[in-house]
Structures are given as C-alpha cells and as structure tokens.
Amino acid sequence: MTVRGKGKGGRNLELALAGVSRMATDEAGVFITLATDGEDGPTDAAGAIVSAETMKRAQQLKLNPDTFLLNNDAYSFFEQTGGLIKIGSTGTNVNDLTFYFRFPYTSGLAQ
C-alpha cells in the first residue's frame, strides 16, 4: 500500500475497501480483514467486513469506493456504509487476519 491521500485508515481497512467493488456481485461471499491488536493504523477499528451489501449501501449514499481509495480514507467510507470492526485494544499484536467466506446459494429453497 502506498499512502498518497490524507484520509484515515490502516492496511486492513485499505484492503477491505479495495475489495468492495470486487465483492459487489458476490451475493454469497463475505470478506473480513482485521488486525489482532484491535487497532488498524491510527484508528479505533481493527478492520472491516465487506459483502455485496456494502456496495449497495455505498450507491444509496452516492459514495464511490475508488474515490476513498485514492485518498486512503477507508475509515470514513466504512464509517458511513457500516462494516467497521471495533473490538477495542487487545494488547496483542500477533498478526493481521483475512477471511473470505462463501455460503451456498439457496435461492428457491425453503426459507
């Protein structure tokens, strides 16, 4: 990650924001990235959760994720669209964790 903007966020939030457009059509997937110490960069968020709903909320709010990426302002994007993971400081900086879960498509099945 090259910081060019003046926004707020860390590497996990930036990675999550970069995944928003890619996840927009993935109705069965969820992308999660977070820092184990509970603080990503200079923020109170460990990371973020991204799904197809994230892009839908961004569009409703007329927010373009690419604009936020250019300004390295992932925190502001997720603050407005939801998805910030705030667990508080754990005091344990072990690693960054990144998960992608894909749930079976169930359209047409009993609900």
C-alpha positions, -999 to +999 in steps of 0.1 A: +000+000+000+013+034-010-001+063+010-009+092-012-040+107+004-047+124+036-075+100+048-078+078+078-072+041+079-047+013+080-037-016+059-066-038+068-092-011+062-075-003+029-076-040+018-113-042+028-120-010+008-102-024-022-125-055-020-157-035-021-160-033-059-149-069-063-175-082-038-204-061-053-217-091-074-208-118-049-241-124-031-228-155-014-194-141-001-182-122+029-147-107+031-132-098+065-099-084+073-086-072+107-056-066+130-054-088+161-045-059+183-079-042+176-063-011+161-057-007+123-034+022+117-043+053+136-079+042+141-102+026+168-112-001+143-095-035+138-107-037+102-139-042+083-164-066+069-174-064+032-202-081+013-223-072-017-245-051+006-215-028+012-216-016-024-254-013-023-252+010+007-224+030-009-245+035-040-275+046-019-253+071-002-237+081-035-203+071-023-176+059-047-152+034-031-125+043-056-125+080-045-120+069-009-091+046-020-074+074-039-075+094-006-065+065+016-097+071+035-111+037+042-122+045+077-145+073+065-160+050+039-169+022+063-180+047+090-207+058+065-216+025+050-211+003+080-188-027+084-162-013+108-150-039+132-145-023+166-133-047+193-112-024+214-075-027+220-065-063+228-029-055+237-018-085+215-003-076+182+001-111+167-009-107+131-034-094+105-062-119+097-080-120+064-110-143+057-132-150+028-164-170+035-187-182+007-221-195+017-241-218-005-265-201-028-300-210-015-324-192-038-356-212-044-351-234-013-374-233+017-368-202+037 
